[in-house]
């Protein structure tokens, strides 16, 4: 079983109410890949500059992520993002974005990456996402991400890419923007009508919701006393979600629902430290324990209500 992810590999500089980091490993493909690597073999496709050093490569190596398709541009600089979070940790304030080598990124997939069963198209130019999808016509299940910038500036291209995918993983504001529907339920159904098998809507501290042709499933967020850094939480969720699916031969409503919980589990770890620090040091007993906690949180007995009658 294998999974290919195409997206950004980056350096981040972050400031939150809990601390500050000047240069840490980030990027959608990075957060996704680390999370998914606990469930399946991951092939990462991206681009970095030659300022990307051994310390950064070692993170990928520790998790046995195949980085053969991460291009290194000589004398180039890796994509850089600087952001700040206030006490509303759901909102990132961008202070600086330097696309650097990512500005001219043209994904190059080896045969190994093309042969993966599943594909995740992280947040990149929608026309590039579609080109990558066309390079993997036999992929069994393809999921994508997008963002408000692409929806506002290239909406038609976003829709054309959605049409060649099986699943989209976006937040509630993006779902409303894409469909011009104020109701999340109506928005999800409108997106489903583009031909998808599943729509996953992320709702930050309120969890995530899965819509399929046959059902609806809501996964809560894990209750945390402190959120140190939410950067990459959505990609970490997607990594757990897609990684779990890649580990199973059949993808149906049942596996999709469990994948939602594993995605939520992985995202809950991601926010407990800065950057990739928490997920990089994660182990399987911690993952399984938190999965059991999620199960307890969402379990209730099926006891029908009976109204008491007067004596």
TITINU-116521 format. One line per 10 residues: number of its first residue (from 1); their letters; for each residue x, y, z of N, C-alpha, C. Coordinates in nm, 3 decimals. Atoms other than C-alpha are relative to their C-alpha. Layout:
! residues N
NUM = a = X,Y,Z,X,Y,Z,X,Y,Z  ...
END
This chain:
! residues 311
1 = xxxxxxxxxx = 0.084,-0.119,0.000,0.000,0.000,0.000,0.089,0.124,0.000  -0.081,-0.121,0.003,0.136,0.344,-0.086,-0.088,0.120,-0.033  0.073,-0.126,0.010,0.032,0.706,-0.102,0.098,0.107,-0.046  -0.082,-0.110,0.049,0.172,1.001,-0.297,-0.064,0.133,0.038  0.048,-0.135,-0.031,0.143,1.362,-0.181,0.082,0.099,-0.080  -0.066,-0.107,0.075,0.223,1.666,-0.395,-0.035,0.132,0.066  0.027,-0.126,-0.069,0.264,1.998,-0.220,0.127,0.069,0.044  -0.112,-0.084,-0.042,0.487,2.247,-0.045,0.083,-0.065,0.110  -0.095,0.029,-0.109,0.794,2.177,0.166,0.062,0.136,0.033  -0.028,-0.140,-0.030,0.879,2.493,0.355,0.072,0.019,0.132
11 = xxxxxxxxxx = -0.045,-0.048,-0.130,1.040,2.684,0.637,-0.105,0.098,0.051  0.096,-0.091,-0.063,0.807,2.862,0.879,0.067,0.077,0.113  -0.034,-0.078,-0.118,0.862,3.138,1.133,-0.132,0.034,0.068  0.129,-0.008,-0.067,0.589,3.149,1.396,0.007,0.072,0.133  0.016,-0.061,-0.131,0.471,3.352,1.690,-0.142,-0.024,0.047  0.131,0.025,-0.060,0.185,3.245,1.915,0.004,0.049,0.144  -0.003,-0.040,-0.141,0.079,3.336,2.270,0.087,-0.091,0.087  -0.076,0.097,-0.079,0.283,3.033,2.381,0.148,-0.002,-0.035  -0.142,-0.001,0.032,0.615,3.116,2.221,0.027,0.044,-0.143  -0.045,-0.051,0.129,0.814,3.194,1.909,0.107,-0.092,-0.057
21 = xxxxxxxxxx = -0.102,0.077,0.070,1.018,3.001,1.652,0.039,0.076,-0.126  -0.047,-0.079,0.114,1.232,3.165,1.383,0.011,-0.080,-0.129  -0.016,0.079,0.123,1.295,2.879,1.138,-0.024,-0.146,0.032  0.033,0.139,-0.025,1.121,2.545,1.159,-0.056,-0.063,-0.127  0.048,0.075,0.115,1.024,2.277,0.911,-0.152,0.008,-0.010  0.144,-0.009,0.022,0.679,2.322,0.758,-0.035,-0.038,-0.142  0.047,0.032,0.134,0.480,2.296,0.439,-0.106,-0.109,0.002  0.112,0.094,0.004,0.168,2.102,0.343,0.046,-0.144,-0.021  -0.047,0.136,0.028,0.353,1.799,0.200,0.074,-0.057,0.120  -0.073,0.045,-0.118,0.568,1.783,0.513,-0.095,-0.046,0.109
31 = xxxxxxxxxx = 0.096,0.035,-0.106,0.283,1.787,0.765,-0.084,-0.121,-0.040  0.078,0.113,0.049,0.076,1.552,0.552,0.082,-0.129,0.004  -0.084,0.119,0.011,0.363,1.311,0.490,0.035,-0.061,0.134  -0.034,0.052,-0.132,0.468,1.281,0.854,-0.120,-0.072,0.061  0.120,0.060,-0.057,0.111,1.209,0.961,-0.034,-0.132,-0.068  0.037,0.121,0.075,0.041,0.956,0.685,0.101,-0.112,0.018  -0.106,0.101,-0.009,0.373,0.777,0.741,-0.022,-0.100,0.113  0.029,0.094,-0.109,0.236,0.616,1.059,-0.093,-0.112,-0.047  0.097,0.097,0.049,-0.010,0.421,0.842,0.043,-0.070,-0.128  -0.031,0.054,0.132,0.149,0.361,0.501,0.131,0.058,-0.051
41 = xxxxxxxxxx = -0.118,-0.055,0.067,0.446,0.421,0.271,-0.039,0.127,-0.074  0.032,-0.130,0.058,0.451,0.785,0.158,0.109,0.042,-0.099  -0.089,-0.063,0.097,0.604,0.936,-0.154,-0.030,0.149,0.000  0.020,-0.145,-0.003,0.654,1.313,-0.125,0.055,0.063,-0.127  -0.041,-0.071,0.121,0.670,1.535,-0.434,-0.003,0.150,0.031  -0.007,-0.141,-0.031,0.788,1.892,-0.388,0.128,0.060,-0.052  -0.122,-0.067,0.043,1.073,2.137,-0.431,0.056,0.080,0.118  -0.068,-0.077,-0.104,1.330,2.295,-0.197,0.124,0.064,-0.062  -0.126,-0.058,0.041,1.639,2.511,-0.225,0.115,-0.075,0.066  -0.113,0.069,-0.062,1.989,2.409,-0.128,0.028,0.048,0.142
51 = xxxxxxxxxx = -0.006,-0.036,-0.142,1.932,2.580,0.208,-0.071,-0.104,0.086  0.068,0.109,-0.069,1.737,2.266,0.302,0.107,-0.100,0.040  -0.117,0.073,-0.046,1.988,2.084,0.521,-0.029,-0.139,0.056  0.009,0.137,-0.053,2.054,1.747,0.682,-0.102,-0.012,0.112  0.095,0.005,-0.111,1.847,1.833,0.989,-0.143,-0.015,-0.051  0.134,0.009,0.058,1.539,1.878,0.771,-0.021,-0.134,-0.070  0.012,0.128,0.068,1.606,1.572,0.555,-0.014,-0.115,0.099  0.005,0.107,-0.101,1.651,1.363,0.870,-0.142,-0.023,0.051  0.139,0.017,-0.044,1.287,1.427,0.967,-0.072,-0.094,-0.095  0.062,0.089,0.098,1.174,1.262,0.644,0.057,-0.142,0.011
61 = xxxxxxxxxx = -0.063,0.132,-0.009,1.425,0.979,0.684,-0.050,-0.079,0.120  0.047,0.070,-0.120,1.311,0.897,1.037,-0.135,-0.066,-0.022  0.134,0.053,0.024,0.964,0.834,0.900,-0.010,-0.078,-0.132  -0.010,0.085,0.121,1.082,0.641,0.593,-0.084,0.056,-0.115  0.072,-0.065,0.109,0.921,0.894,0.358,0.092,0.007,-0.121  -0.077,-0.003,0.123,1.041,0.859,0.000,0.008,0.143,-0.053  -0.018,-0.140,0.042,1.187,1.198,-0.097,0.069,0.012,-0.136  -0.068,-0.004,0.129,1.328,1.104,-0.438,-0.060,0.102,-0.095  0.067,-0.095,0.089,1.072,1.333,-0.603,-0.010,0.140,0.060  -0.013,-0.138,-0.048,1.155,1.637,-0.390,0.122,0.060,-0.069
71 = xxxxxxxxxx = -0.106,-0.061,0.079,1.357,1.848,-0.631,0.079,0.100,0.083  -0.087,-0.097,-0.067,1.655,2.045,-0.497,0.054,0.096,-0.107  -0.044,-0.101,0.097,1.722,2.370,-0.686,0.132,0.061,0.049  -0.129,-0.058,-0.042,2.092,2.470,-0.669,-0.009,0.152,0.011  -0.001,-0.144,-0.026,2.142,2.819,-0.527,-0.139,0.058,0.022  0.136,-0.046,-0.024,1.768,2.837,-0.462,-0.032,0.005,0.148  0.046,-0.009,-0.138,1.583,2.924,-0.143,-0.135,-0.069,0.014  0.123,0.073,-0.027,1.309,2.712,0.008,-0.114,0.098,0.034  0.122,-0.076,-0.032,0.952,2.848,0.035,0.000,0.037,0.149  -0.004,-0.050,-0.138,0.925,3.061,0.350,-0.130,0.073,0.034
81 = xxxxxxxxxx = 0.121,-0.069,-0.047,0.619,3.173,0.549,0.019,0.043,0.145  -0.003,-0.051,-0.137,0.607,3.391,0.858,-0.142,0.038,0.041  0.136,-0.029,-0.044,0.288,3.409,1.061,-0.010,0.020,0.150  0.025,-0.026,-0.141,0.139,3.511,1.394,-0.143,-0.044,0.033  0.132,0.034,-0.053,-0.150,3.375,1.597,-0.022,0.078,0.130  0.039,-0.060,-0.127,-0.329,3.573,1.866,-0.077,-0.105,0.080  0.069,0.099,-0.083,-0.550,3.411,2.129,-0.111,-0.072,-0.076  0.087,0.074,0.090,-0.796,3.323,1.853,0.090,-0.083,-0.091  -0.098,0.083,0.070,-0.582,3.035,1.735,-0.056,-0.058,-0.130  0.057,0.045,0.127,-0.818,2.966,1.444,0.043,0.088,-0.117
91 = xxxxxxxxxx = -0.033,-0.097,0.105,-0.686,3.267,1.252,0.149,0.026,-0.005  -0.142,-0.028,0.020,-0.334,3.294,1.112,0.016,0.135,-0.067  -0.031,-0.130,0.060,-0.201,3.642,1.039,0.132,-0.013,-0.076  -0.121,0.013,0.081,0.045,3.624,0.751,0.080,0.130,0.005  -0.088,-0.116,-0.009,0.340,3.858,0.803,0.097,0.007,-0.117  -0.094,0.004,0.113,0.562,3.746,0.516,-0.014,-0.132,-0.074  -0.001,0.120,0.083,0.546,3.500,0.227,0.105,0.017,-0.108  -0.102,0.001,0.104,0.845,3.421,0.008,-0.010,-0.134,-0.074  0.020,0.124,0.075,0.757,3.166,-0.259,0.133,-0.064,-0.040  -0.132,0.050,0.039,1.120,3.132,-0.374,-0.011,-0.110,-0.105
101 = xxxxxxxxxx = 0.000,0.104,0.103,1.169,2.801,-0.561,-0.140,-0.056,-0.025  0.136,0.053,0.016,0.803,2.711,-0.507,-0.078,0.076,-0.107  0.072,-0.082,0.097,0.698,2.992,-0.744,-0.002,-0.065,-0.137  -0.008,0.064,0.133,0.810,2.792,-1.049,-0.008,-0.152,0.011  0.010,0.143,-0.024,0.731,2.447,-0.906,-0.080,-0.070,-0.111  0.066,0.087,0.099,0.647,2.190,-1.176,0.017,-0.143,0.048  -0.014,0.135,-0.058,0.574,1.853,-1.010,0.050,-0.103,-0.101  -0.057,0.105,0.084,0.784,1.572,-1.155,-0.013,-0.132,0.076  0.029,0.126,-0.069,0.658,1.225,-1.059,0.077,-0.114,-0.064  -0.066,0.121,0.046,0.871,0.915,-1.086,-0.104,-0.109,-0.019
111 = xxxxxxxxxx = 0.093,0.112,0.019,0.714,0.584,-1.184,-0.046,-0.054,0.135  0.036,0.048,-0.133,0.721,0.486,-0.817,-0.114,0.083,0.058  0.107,-0.087,-0.051,0.509,0.788,-0.720,-0.129,-0.018,-0.080  0.118,0.019,0.084,0.275,0.734,-1.015,-0.073,-0.130,0.031  0.060,0.131,-0.025,0.215,0.373,-0.911,-0.073,-0.008,0.135  0.066,0.003,-0.131,0.078,0.469,-0.567,-0.151,-0.019,-0.015  0.145,0.026,0.003,-0.277,0.356,-0.489,-0.081,0.126,0.023  0.073,-0.120,-0.037,-0.384,0.687,-0.339,0.085,0.123,-0.028  -0.068,-0.126,0.029,-0.297,1.048,-0.421,-0.066,0.112,0.077  0.051,-0.121,-0.063,-0.332,1.367,-0.220,0.062,0.121,-0.066
121 = xxxxxxxxxx = -0.042,-0.124,0.063,-0.314,1.700,-0.399,-0.013,0.111,0.102  0.002,-0.105,-0.102,-0.216,1.950,-0.133,-0.023,0.135,-0.067  0.038,-0.132,0.048,-0.281,2.322,-0.169,0.107,0.061,-0.089  -0.084,-0.064,0.101,-0.106,2.426,-0.490,-0.091,0.053,-0.110  0.075,-0.053,0.113,-0.216,2.594,-0.814,-0.094,-0.109,-0.054  0.095,0.105,0.041,-0.534,2.409,-0.923,0.032,-0.061,-0.136  -0.037,0.057,0.129,-0.408,2.369,-1.280,0.113,-0.102,0.015  -0.105,0.098,-0.028,-0.099,2.192,-1.143,-0.060,-0.125,0.064  0.066,0.115,-0.061,-0.321,1.970,-0.929,-0.061,-0.089,-0.108  0.064,0.076,0.107,-0.513,1.865,-1.240,0.104,-0.072,-0.086
131 = xxxxxxxxxx = -0.106,0.063,0.078,-0.190,1.797,-1.430,0.056,-0.122,0.071  -0.049,0.115,-0.077,-0.069,1.570,-1.150,-0.101,-0.113,-0.004  0.106,0.102,0.007,-0.403,1.389,-1.145,0.006,-0.074,-0.133  -0.006,0.063,0.132,-0.366,1.324,-1.518,0.121,-0.091,-0.014  -0.117,0.088,0.001,-0.025,1.168,-1.452,-0.026,-0.130,0.076  0.033,0.119,-0.078,-0.193,0.916,-1.219,-0.144,-0.044,-0.029  0.138,0.035,0.037,-0.504,0.799,-1.408,-0.054,-0.123,0.071  0.043,0.125,-0.063,-0.511,0.465,-1.225,-0.009,0.009,0.153  0.010,-0.015,-0.147,-0.506,0.606,-0.870,-0.141,-0.037,0.044  0.129,0.052,-0.046,-0.785,0.437,-0.674,-0.084,0.106,0.071
141 = xxxxxxxxxx = 0.072,-0.101,-0.077,-0.874,0.733,-0.453,0.086,0.125,0.005  -0.075,-0.126,0.009,-0.767,1.095,-0.505,-0.073,0.106,0.080  0.055,-0.109,-0.080,-0.825,1.373,-0.253,0.079,0.127,-0.026  -0.066,-0.128,0.025,-0.745,1.743,-0.284,-0.035,0.101,0.108  0.022,-0.116,-0.085,-0.718,2.061,-0.083,0.001,0.122,-0.091  -0.012,-0.127,0.071,-0.757,2.420,-0.197,-0.007,0.112,0.103  0.005,-0.111,-0.095,-0.778,2.767,-0.042,-0.083,0.114,-0.057  0.086,-0.111,0.041,-0.979,3.089,-0.053,0.060,0.080,-0.116  -0.063,-0.077,0.107,-0.724,3.261,-0.282,-0.030,-0.061,-0.137  0.027,0.067,0.129,-0.767,3.001,-0.559,-0.149,0.007,-0.033
151 = xxxxxxxxxx = 0.145,-0.003,0.025,-1.146,2.998,-0.516,-0.042,0.137,-0.052  0.037,-0.135,0.043,-1.166,3.376,-0.558,0.063,0.038,-0.133  -0.072,-0.043,0.121,-0.912,3.406,-0.841,-0.007,-0.100,-0.115  0.000,0.104,0.104,-0.942,3.073,-1.029,-0.110,-0.103,0.028  0.108,0.089,-0.042,-1.279,2.929,-0.934,-0.030,-0.109,-0.103  0.029,0.100,0.104,-1.340,2.757,-1.267,0.105,-0.110,-0.002  -0.107,0.099,-0.002,-1.001,2.584,-1.248,-0.012,-0.091,0.121  0.022,0.081,-0.120,-1.074,2.469,-0.893,-0.111,-0.102,-0.025  0.113,0.090,0.026,-1.407,2.321,-1.005,0.040,-0.111,-0.097  -0.044,0.102,0.096,-1.246,2.142,-1.302,0.089,-0.104,0.067
161 = xxxxxxxxxx = -0.085,0.094,-0.073,-0.991,1.986,-1.066,-0.084,-0.088,0.092  0.089,0.078,-0.087,-1.262,1.879,-0.821,-0.066,-0.112,-0.080  0.072,0.096,0.082,-1.436,1.698,-1.106,0.081,-0.126,-0.031  -0.083,0.118,0.028,-1.139,1.462,-1.154,0.053,-0.064,0.129  -0.039,0.057,-0.129,-1.101,1.382,-0.783,-0.115,-0.080,0.062  0.100,0.078,-0.072,-1.285,1.155,-0.541,-0.043,0.066,0.129  0.026,-0.060,-0.131,-1.269,1.370,-0.228,0.065,0.136,0.008  -0.061,-0.129,-0.029,-1.207,1.727,-0.122,-0.002,0.022,0.150  -0.013,-0.028,-0.143,-1.087,1.831,0.224,0.026,0.149,0.014  -0.010,-0.145,-0.011,-1.154,2.201,0.292,-0.067,0.048,0.127
171 = xxxxxxxxxx = 0.064,-0.051,-0.121,-1.266,2.426,0.575,-0.139,0.057,-0.033  0.140,-0.042,0.019,-1.619,2.558,0.626,-0.011,0.130,-0.079  0.004,-0.127,0.073,-1.543,2.910,0.498,0.024,-0.023,-0.149  -0.029,0.030,0.140,-1.397,2.769,0.176,-0.118,-0.070,-0.068  0.117,0.069,0.055,-1.699,2.541,0.126,-0.111,0.100,-0.033  0.102,-0.103,0.024,-1.934,2.840,0.160,0.040,0.089,-0.119  -0.048,-0.086,0.108,-1.719,3.053,-0.072,-0.013,-0.069,-0.136  0.002,0.075,0.125,-1.700,2.782,-0.337,-0.141,-0.013,-0.056  0.137,0.028,0.043,-2.076,2.721,-0.348,-0.095,0.118,0.014  0.087,-0.114,-0.032,-2.215,3.056,-0.228,-0.125,-0.045,0.075
181 = xxxxxxxxxx = 0.106,0.052,-0.086,-2.428,2.857,0.015,0.035,0.027,0.145  -0.032,-0.025,-0.141,-2.448,2.975,0.378,-0.007,-0.126,0.087  0.014,0.124,-0.075,-2.549,2.628,0.500,0.110,-0.098,-0.038  -0.106,0.097,0.026,-2.260,2.383,0.536,-0.057,-0.126,-0.064  0.062,0.121,0.055,-2.496,2.094,0.462,-0.030,0.020,-0.149  0.031,-0.027,0.141,-2.618,2.253,0.136,0.129,0.017,-0.082  -0.128,-0.019,0.069,-2.261,2.353,0.045,0.064,-0.134,-0.032  -0.060,0.132,0.020,-2.135,1.998,0.091,-0.072,-0.077,-0.109  0.078,0.071,0.102,-2.419,1.855,-0.119,0.025,0.059,-0.139  -0.028,-0.063,0.128,-2.350,2.108,-0.394,0.137,-0.043,-0.054
191 = xxxxxxxxxx = -0.133,0.046,0.041,-1.983,2.007,-0.399,-0.005,-0.147,-0.041  0.016,0.141,0.034,-2.080,1.639,-0.400,-0.054,-0.016,-0.142  0.062,0.008,0.132,-2.283,1.705,-0.715,0.100,0.018,-0.114  -0.104,-0.010,0.102,-1.956,1.774,-0.899,0.060,-0.136,-0.033  -0.044,0.136,0.030,-1.898,1.397,-0.891,0.086,-0.066,0.105  -0.084,0.054,-0.106,-1.715,1.338,-0.564,-0.066,-0.117,0.073  0.048,0.108,-0.086,-1.743,1.030,-0.345,-0.013,0.047,0.145  0.000,-0.048,-0.139,-1.677,1.226,-0.025,0.041,0.146,0.005  -0.038,-0.138,-0.031,-1.655,1.581,0.106,0.030,0.006,0.149  -0.038,-0.017,-0.141,-1.469,1.653,0.431,0.013,0.149,0.026
201 = xxxxxxxxxx = -0.004,-0.141,-0.036,-1.529,1.992,0.589,0.061,0.015,0.139  -0.070,-0.023,-0.127,-1.284,2.098,0.861,-0.060,0.121,0.069  0.062,-0.109,-0.075,-1.424,2.316,1.137,0.084,0.041,0.121  -0.091,-0.047,-0.104,-1.117,2.392,1.348,-0.023,-0.065,0.134  0.018,0.051,-0.136,-1.177,2.359,1.720,-0.131,-0.076,0.018  0.128,0.070,-0.009,-1.522,2.213,1.645,0.002,-0.135,-0.072  -0.012,0.131,0.060,-1.392,1.907,1.460,-0.011,0.003,-0.152  0.011,0.013,0.145,-1.466,1.788,1.106,-0.122,-0.083,-0.034  0.123,0.068,0.042,-1.765,1.658,0.911,0.022,-0.067,-0.134  -0.009,0.079,0.123,-1.780,1.388,0.644,-0.137,-0.012,-0.065
211 = xxxxxxxxxx = 0.121,0.020,0.079,-2.043,1.384,0.371,0.031,-0.102,-0.109  -0.011,0.095,0.110,-2.085,1.085,0.139,-0.138,-0.015,-0.065  0.128,0.023,0.066,-2.357,0.969,-0.098,-0.100,-0.067,0.093  0.090,0.080,-0.085,-2.494,0.738,0.170,-0.009,0.046,0.144  0.006,-0.036,-0.141,-2.436,0.925,0.492,0.069,0.130,0.036  -0.053,-0.122,-0.061,-2.311,1.198,0.720,0.063,-0.043,0.131  -0.071,0.038,-0.123,-2.058,1.171,1.003,0.076,0.119,0.052  -0.070,-0.113,-0.062,-1.923,1.430,1.246,0.100,-0.051,0.102  -0.105,0.035,-0.095,-1.595,1.389,1.431,0.033,0.122,0.084  -0.032,-0.116,-0.083,-1.531,1.615,1.731,0.149,0.029,0.001
221 = xxxxxxxxxx = -0.142,-0.031,-0.024,-1.204,1.791,1.801,0.037,-0.053,0.138  -0.047,0.049,-0.130,-0.995,1.650,2.084,0.013,0.118,0.096  -0.009,-0.113,-0.094,-1.027,1.870,2.396,0.142,0.019,0.053  -0.137,-0.030,-0.042,-0.689,2.031,2.457,0.001,0.125,0.087  -0.010,-0.117,-0.087,-0.601,2.270,2.738,0.085,0.109,-0.064  -0.088,-0.097,0.063,-0.327,2.436,2.533,0.025,-0.038,-0.145  -0.033,0.017,0.140,-0.285,2.477,2.159,0.121,0.089,-0.029  -0.121,-0.077,0.016,0.073,2.583,2.090,0.014,0.056,-0.141  -0.019,-0.044,0.138,0.069,2.603,1.710,-0.092,-0.080,-0.092  0.092,0.072,0.088,-0.219,2.515,1.475,0.048,-0.012,-0.145
231 = xxxxxxxxxx = -0.050,0.005,0.138,-0.004,2.554,1.161,0.015,-0.145,-0.045  -0.013,0.135,0.055,-0.033,2.241,0.948,-0.098,-0.100,0.055  0.096,0.094,-0.060,-0.317,2.092,1.152,-0.091,-0.061,-0.107  0.086,0.051,0.106,-0.538,2.062,0.843,0.070,-0.103,-0.086  -0.077,0.096,0.079,-0.265,1.886,0.645,0.030,-0.126,0.080  -0.023,0.116,-0.086,-0.190,1.661,0.941,-0.127,-0.084,0.009  0.128,0.071,0.004,-0.560,1.573,0.955,-0.011,-0.080,-0.130  0.011,0.067,0.129,-0.555,1.493,0.583,0.096,-0.118,-0.010  -0.096,0.109,0.001,-0.243,1.279,0.632,-0.049,-0.122,0.077  0.056,0.112,-0.076,-0.406,1.069,0.903,-0.117,-0.063,-0.072
241 = xxxxxxxxxx = 0.118,0.046,0.074,-0.725,1.043,0.698,0.042,-0.085,-0.119  -0.040,0.071,0.121,-0.558,0.939,0.372,0.094,-0.116,0.031  -0.090,0.108,-0.037,-0.289,0.731,0.542,-0.076,-0.123,0.047  0.083,0.111,-0.047,-0.552,0.520,0.717,-0.070,-0.068,-0.117  0.067,0.059,0.116,-0.742,0.471,0.390,0.098,-0.082,-0.084  -0.101,0.070,0.079,-0.420,0.368,0.212,0.036,-0.135,0.060  -0.035,0.125,-0.069,-0.367,0.095,0.471,-0.109,-0.106,-0.012  0.112,0.093,0.012,-0.699,-0.070,0.380,-0.035,-0.024,-0.147  0.025,0.037,0.138,-0.794,-0.254,0.066,-0.132,0.053,-0.053  0.131,-0.048,0.042,-1.153,-0.129,0.060,-0.029,0.136,0.062
251 = xxxxxxxxxx = 0.037,-0.132,-0.048,-1.268,0.230,0.088,-0.152,0.013,-0.011  0.146,-0.013,-0.006,-1.631,0.259,0.197,-0.037,0.093,0.114  0.042,-0.092,-0.106,-1.839,0.458,0.445,0.061,-0.035,0.135  -0.054,0.042,-0.129,-1.709,0.252,0.736,0.146,0.041,0.015  -0.141,-0.038,-0.008,-1.339,0.304,0.657,0.016,0.151,-0.004  -0.007,-0.146,0.004,-1.402,0.670,0.575,-0.028,0.060,0.137  0.032,-0.052,-0.134,-1.557,0.724,0.919,0.116,-0.022,0.097  -0.115,0.024,-0.087,-1.266,0.560,1.100,0.117,0.089,-0.040  -0.107,-0.089,0.047,-1.027,0.760,0.882,-0.019,0.142,0.054  0.029,-0.132,-0.058,-1.200,1.076,1.005,0.053,0.010,0.143
261 = xxxxxxxxxx = -0.046,-0.002,-0.139,-1.119,0.982,1.364,0.152,-0.001,0.005  -0.146,0.001,-0.001,-0.757,0.897,1.286,0.056,0.134,-0.049  -0.042,-0.133,0.041,-0.727,1.228,1.102,-0.008,0.099,0.116  0.017,-0.089,-0.116,-0.861,1.407,1.410,0.103,-0.030,0.108  -0.103,0.040,-0.097,-0.624,1.209,1.633,0.134,0.065,-0.036  -0.130,-0.052,0.041,-0.320,1.312,1.430,0.005,0.153,0.009  0.005,-0.147,-0.008,-0.429,1.677,1.408,0.011,0.048,0.145  -0.004,-0.040,-0.140,-0.474,1.689,1.785,0.142,-0.003,0.056  -0.140,0.003,-0.043,-0.109,1.591,1.835,0.077,0.116,-0.063  -0.074,-0.102,0.072,0.016,1.838,1.574,0.002,0.134,0.072
271 = xxxxxxxxxx = 0.011,-0.134,-0.056,-0.106,2.145,1.762,0.063,0.011,0.140  -0.052,-0.002,-0.137,0.056,2.046,2.094,0.141,0.055,0.010  -0.133,-0.060,0.002,0.401,2.172,1.989,0.014,0.080,-0.129  -0.023,-0.081,0.119,0.551,2.397,1.724,0.040,-0.088,-0.119  -0.041,0.065,0.123,0.584,2.285,1.364,-0.025,-0.149,-0.001  0.010,0.146,0.009,0.654,1.915,1.320,0.048,-0.069,0.128  -0.065,0.057,-0.118,0.800,1.866,1.670,-0.079,-0.115,0.063  0.081,0.100,-0.071,0.510,1.670,1.821,-0.021,-0.127,-0.083  0.027,0.117,0.084,0.426,1.444,1.528,0.129,-0.075,-0.031  -0.129,0.064,0.025,0.793,1.377,1.458,0.037,-0.096,0.113
281 = xxxxxxxxxx = -0.036,0.083,-0.115,0.830,1.232,1.809,-0.110,-0.093,0.046  0.117,0.079,-0.038,0.499,1.047,1.816,0.030,-0.151,-0.008  -0.012,0.145,0.012,0.466,0.671,1.874,-0.140,-0.063,-0.006  0.128,0.066,0.022,0.193,0.414,1.806,-0.085,-0.015,0.126  0.085,0.008,-0.120,0.081,0.361,2.169,-0.075,0.131,0.028  0.068,-0.129,-0.019,0.002,0.735,2.192,-0.116,0.016,-0.097  0.106,-0.011,0.102,-0.197,0.723,1.868,-0.118,-0.088,0.037  0.108,0.094,-0.032,-0.396,0.417,1.974,-0.076,0.041,0.126  0.066,-0.045,-0.123,-0.466,0.557,2.319,-0.093,0.116,-0.029  0.087,-0.114,0.031,-0.602,0.880,2.179,-0.117,-0.044,-0.088
291 = xxxxxxxxxx = 0.111,0.052,0.080,-0.810,0.685,1.925,-0.107,-0.058,0.093  0.096,0.057,-0.096,-0.969,0.496,2.216,-0.075,0.110,0.075  0.065,-0.113,-0.067,-1.037,0.828,2.388,-0.107,0.062,-0.089  0.099,-0.051,0.094,-1.213,0.955,2.078,-0.122,-0.091,-0.004  0.112,0.095,0.003,-1.423,0.640,2.075,-0.089,0.018,0.123  0.077,-0.021,-0.124,-1.526,0.697,2.437,-0.077,0.131,-0.005  0.064,-0.132,0.009,-1.606,1.062,2.365,-0.127,-0.004,-0.084  0.112,0.000,0.094,-1.847,0.972,2.086,-0.097,-0.116,0.021  0.086,0.117,-0.023,-2.008,0.659,2.234,-0.116,0.035,0.094  0.113,-0.011,-0.092,-2.352,0.652,2.387,-0.089,-0.122,-0.019
301 = xxxxxxxxxx = 0.088,0.117,0.006,-2.602,0.376,2.466,-0.129,0.033,-0.074  0.122,-0.016,0.078,-2.900,0.331,2.239,-0.121,-0.036,0.088  0.114,0.021,-0.090,-3.171,0.367,2.503,-0.110,0.098,-0.039  0.107,-0.091,0.043,-3.498,0.508,2.365,-0.066,0.068,0.118  0.065,-0.078,-0.105,-3.671,0.778,2.565,-0.144,-0.049,0.018  0.138,0.036,-0.032,-3.991,0.680,2.742,-0.054,0.102,0.099  0.055,-0.103,-0.086,-4.205,0.950,2.888,-0.073,-0.064,0.118  0.065,0.053,-0.121,-4.312,0.886,3.246,-0.149,0.034,-0.003  0.145,-0.023,-0.006,-4.687,0.851,3.294,-0.045,0.023,0.143  0.050,-0.029,-0.136,-4.882,0.985,3.589,-0.059,-0.126,0.061
311 = x = 0.051,0.117,-0.069,-4.976,0.727,3.851,-0.151,0.007,0.004
END
